[in-house]
Amino acid sequence: PLKVNLSALKGSRVIKVAAGADFSVLLADDGVLYSFGLPQYGQLGHNTDGQYFVTASKLSFNFETAPRKIQNLADQNVKIIDVQCGANSCIALSDDGKVYTWGWGAH
């Protein structure tokens, strides 16, 4: 096991953790979500799948090793109260009853 660097939370406290196949999501006590891990299907919610070419015929992904705020929700002042993860997707419930999903929800 490795200790997770929580410096991105800037003093907020983690109140829930959720995990998918190769990624994790943290819910902070201020209703902000943070995610890290493999972004292959957009499951981190950072508006990218992290793909880059190693060579002309080899594709790889930027694995995010530290939690990063899911900025799109934060920019809209969405306060999350619950989050769950599938293998490559996430679903979150806001304090006003709205539901947000991202990633690959085929399974």
Buried (B, 14 or more C-beta within 10 A) or exposed (E): EEEBEBEBBEEBEBEBEBEBBBBBBBBBEBBBBBBBBBBBBBBBBBEEBBEEEEEEEEEEBBEBEEBBBBEBBBEEEBEBBEBBBBBBBBBBBBEEEEEBEBBBBEE
